[in-house]
Amino acid sequence: MPDAIFRIATNFSESNSNRFGERRLAIEIIKGFPLSIRSQSDNFEQIIGDSAALEFVLSGVECVAPTDSTVLVLGETGTGKELIARAIHNMSGRRGRPFVTLSCAAIPFELLESELFGHEKGAFTGAVAQKIGRFEMADTGTLFLDEIGDMPLALQPKLLRVVQEHEFERLGSCRTHRIDVRLIAATHRNLTEMVERNEFRSDLYYRLNVFPIVLPPLRDRPEDIEPLIWHFVRIFVEKMGKRIHLVPQETLDSFKAYCWPGNVRELQNLIERAVILSSDGVLPSPFAKLDSKTVAVASSCETFIDSQRAVIVRALQAAGWRVGGHQGAAARLGLKRTTLIAKMKKLGISRSMAQTDTQTPAQPRKSPSWWQSVADSGDGHFPSELRVAGR
């Protein structure tokens, strides 16, 4: 959106804030203009925010995009890794050529090799026709492999060969295909720890980790929450044909106080819920509508493991610490009895532990920030000239 239009909308909003004590969303003024807080480049039109943490990430994107180097995008789920990959592609010399995506976590292991490299007719049972894989589809363009940390260990050597040699064979074929593909990989996992546990090949990790881009979680850039709210409100207002002219300050405060374990994706979904629930042109707080018996909004930023542990303990307490059976905790959680027992062992859950936790106040746990250590490490993981102090 042009800077002048954004200033008009902001001035309108602030003047009404002084008059009515609320921030008003100037839908009538900004309607018809693409809402993007970053106006300097259309390549970032879907990436909303102007915080220092986000600017740091986008400066890295601008550095690496014109090259053909492999990029590894790291960050929690919902932080916008695919948007970053698309921005890199759109700013590169491959713009206008194929941008092909594949989630390694969404494809069963038995089919993942065929999806990546293709197969010949009769290569295996059910292969009734030749199939072109994603690498061939992306030839001369960019291939984005999401959730690379979920790729089976047995398939990683073949991917390593393609990354190094730019050649591969389809399943059931002896013919070698040469390709020209720029690879961008992404994951929410800690690949360094996976390498140490022999769950991810070290040689593949080093080949992928040419230029890492670390996306900060939404809780680490709270100044971007309000611009994101305006952005998603406008999208859903136009989509649903509704009219929102008032976002109460308490609604804004509730969004800013939340820790966003699901990051921008969770924020988008909650804004959609709030627009659905809105009436009289006022955007309500979606947190007030949640059923406290089934969903609890965390008052502090708990880790995913903390949340899992809490859910399992509550189910065990409700079942009288009975794991199996019709009324047991496993049935309540929709898990197999053996699966629940394995999770309890992994999380260190026992009846005595739960009783101790209820007697002593729980100490707040700090979310692990392994992605920050990756960005701040001095082993070539990220160019030192782009490093932001304190991040």
N, C-alpha and C positions, 0 to 999 in steps of 0.2 A: 504494500500500500504506500502511495506517495507520502513523504514526510509531512507535507502540508495538511493532507487529509487526516493523518493520525493526530497532528496537533489540534486540528479543529475538534476531532472527537474527544481528545483528552481535555481540552479547555471546556467543552460543553459538559463533560462529565464532572470536572472539578467545580465549575460554576454552580451546577445543580447540587453538588455535594455541600457547598457552602449554604445554599438556600434551604435544602431539605435535610441535610445531615446524612445523606447517603450518596454512594457512587452510582451514577446512572450510566447505562450502556446505550450509547448513541447509535442504535441500529439504523435509524432513518438516515443519518449522515454518512455512515460508512457502507451502507448497502450498495452493492455493485462493485466494490473494490476488494481485491484479495487482501485479507487481513494477515499481514506478516510484520512482526516487529522489526525484523531485519530487512531493511530496504535496499542494501547495497548490492544484492545479487539474487536473481531469480532462482539460482541453483539451491538456495536454502529456503524456498518459499514455504515449505511444510515444516520447517524447524523453527519453533517459536521460542523466543527468549533472548535476552541480552545480558545475562549474567557473565561474570568473569570466567566461571567454570565452562560455560557453553562456548564462549568466545575462544577459549583455549583449545577446545576440541575442534572448532571450525577452522581455526588457524592451521591446525595439523592437516585437516582435510584439504585446504587450499594448497598446502605444500606438496602433498603426495599425489593429488589428483592428476596433474599433468604427466606423471611418470607412468610406467607400466609395472611398477613394483607391487608385490603382494602385500595386502593390508590385512591385519588381524584386528577386528573390532571387539573390544571387551566391555562387559557391563552387565548389570542385573537385567532380568527380564522386564520388558516394558519400557526400556530407556530409549528406544528408537534406533536400534542397530541397523535395521534395513533402510531406514531413511538416510542414515549416514552413507551406507553402501551406494544407494541411488545417487546421492549428491556427488560422491567420488566419480561414479560413472558419467554423470551429466557434465562434470567439469573436465573430463578427460578427452583425449583425442578420439576415443571410441564412442563418443556421444552420437546417437543416431543408429548405432549398431546394436545387436542383441544384448539385452540385460536379462539373464536367466537366473532364477532363484531355485534353491532346493533346500528343504529342511531335513538335515540328516536324522533328526529325532522322529520325523513323521513317517518315515519309510521303513518297513521291516527289513531286517538284515538280509534276508533271502532275496529281496528285490532291490536293495540299495545299489549293488554293483551294476545291475542292469540299468537302473535309472541314471547312473553316472556315466557309464561307458557304452551302453547299448548292447544289443545281442543280435545274433543271426538267427534265421529261421531254423528251428529244430535244435537250438543250443541246449535246451532243457525242456522238460515236460511242460506243455502249455505255451511254448514259444512257437506260435503258429505263423508268425510273420517277422520280418526284420524290424528292429526298432533302433532309432537313433537316440543316443544318450544325451545328457545335459551338456557334456563337454563339447560334443559336435554341434549342438544347438547354439552354443555360445561362441562358436568360432568367429574370430575377429572382434568379438565383443567382450563382455564381462560375465563371469560366473560368480554368483554369491552363494556360498555354502553356509547356511545358518546352522547353529547348534553343532559345530564341528567337533565339540567335545563329546558328543554322543555317537560319533562314528565308531563302528566296531574295530577292535584292534587288528583283526585279521584282514581288513580291507585297507588299512592305512598304508602298507607298502606300495600298493598299486597307485594310490593317490600321490604318494611321494614321488613315484616315477614320473607321473604326468606333470607335477609341479616342477621337477628338475629338468626333464628331457622334452616336455611338450609333445609326448607321443604315448599312444596306448593301443590296445587291441580290443575289439568288441568281444563279448562272450561268444565262444564257438567259432572264432575266426583267428587265422594266423596272420592276417594282413595288418600291418602297422599303420595307424592314422596319425599324421602330424597336424597339430592345431596351434592356433595363435589366440590364446585366451588369457585375459587378466583375471586373477583369482582374488576374491575378497572373502575372507572367512570370519565367522562371528561365533561367540559363545558366551554364556553366563557362568561357565565353570572356571575354576582355577586350574589352567593347564599345567602350570609349574608343579603344583601338588600332584596332579595326575601323572606327570612324568616320573616324579619321585616314587609313586606307588606302582609304576609300570602299567598304568592304565592308558597311557598315550605315548606314542613313540617320540623319543627325544629328537631324532633327526627330522621328523615331520614338523615337530614344534618349532625347531630353529628355522626351517624353511618357510613356515607360515609367519613367523614373528619378525618379518623384515621391518615392518613399520606398524607398530601397535597403536591403536587409537582407543583410549579408555574413556567411556561415557560415564559421567557422574550420575548417581541416583538423584531423583527429584528432591529428596530431603536435603541434599547438599547444595541445591540451588533454589532456595525458597523464593527468591525474588522473581523467578520465572513462573511461579504458580498463578499469579493474577493475570498476566498476559495470556497464559494457556487457558484460563477460565473464559476470558473474552473470546478467544479464538473458537473454542468448542461450543460456547453458547451460540455464537453466530451461525456455526455450521448446523446445529440441530434446530435452531429457530427457523432457518430457511428450509430445512428438510421436512420439518413437521408442520410448517405453516403457522407457527405460534408467534406471539409477540411478547418479548421480554423487555421491559423498560426500567426495571429496578432489581438490583442485586444488593440485598441488605448487607450492612457491614458485618453483622453476626455470621452471615453465610460465608463471607470472605474469610473471617477469622477462623471458622471451623475448618475450612480447607487448609489454611496455613498452619493450623495446629496439628493436623494429621501427619503421620510419618510416611505414608505412601509406600508400603512394601511392594505394590504392583506398579509403582512409578507412573509415567505419563499415560500408559494404557488404562490403568485403574482410574486416573483422574478423568479421562475421556468417558469412561463408562458411567462414572458417578454424575458427570455433567449431563449426560443423556438422560439418566434417571431423574435428575432434578428438573430438566425441561419437561419431561413427561408429566411430572407431578405439579408443575407450575400452574397457577391460576391468577387471574387479575393482573397478569403481566409482571408478577414478582417471582424471582427464582428462589425456591426454598432450599434449605440445607438438606441434602439427601441423607445425612447421618441421623437426623431426627426421625426418619421414617423406617430405619432398620429395626428388625425384630430383635430385641435384646436377648431373647431366649435362644436364638439361633446364631446370631452374628454379633460379635462384640467389637466395637471400634477401639483399637488400642490407644491408650493414653500416652504410651511411650513406645519408642521404636524397638519392638522385639524382633529377634532374628527369626528366620523361617523354622529353625530347629526348636526355638522356644515355643513357637506357635504349635508345632506338631506335638511337642511334649505336653503342652497344656490341654490340647484337645483329647489326647489319649488318656491323660490322668482323669479328666472330667468324665469320659466315657466309662473308665474303670470304676470310679467312685459311684456313678449312677447304677452300675451293674453289680455293686457290692464286691468289686475286685474279682469278679468271675470273668474269665477270658472267653471260654467257649460256651456252647449252648445257645438256645433260642433267644434268651434275654441277656447273653453275655456281651462284653464290650466289643468283641470282634463283629458280631452281628449288628450292633448299633453303629459301628463305623463303616460297615460294608466291606470288611476285610476278611480274608481267611484267618483262621485261628493261628496257623503257623506264621503267617505274615505279621500279624500283630505281635506275637511273641518275639520275632526277630527284631521288629522295630523297638520293642521295649528293651531288649538287650542292648541295641545300638545306642539308644537314648539314655540308658542307665535308669530306667523307670522300675521302681519297686514300691511295695506298699509302705515300707519303712521310710523310703526317701520322700514319698508324698506327705507322710505324717510330719516329717521333719520340716518340710517346706512350709506347711501350714502353721507351724509353731514359731518359725523365725521369719522375719520380713525378707522378702525376696530382694536381692540386690539387682539393680538394673543392669542388663547386659548390653554391651555396646556392639552394634552391628559390625561384622568383620569388614575391613576395608582393604581386601587384598588387591583390588584394582588400583587403589592409590599407591600401594607399595610397588606395583608393577610400573606405574607411570613415573614414580620418583626414584626408581633404582638407577644406579649409575652404570649399568652394564650394557648400554646401547639399546635399551628397550624403547627409549623415546628420545628424540633430539633434545639436547640440553638447552639449545637456544629457544625452544618453545615451552620450556618448563615454567610453570607459574609458581611463584613462591608460596609456600603454605598449602600446596595441593599435592 
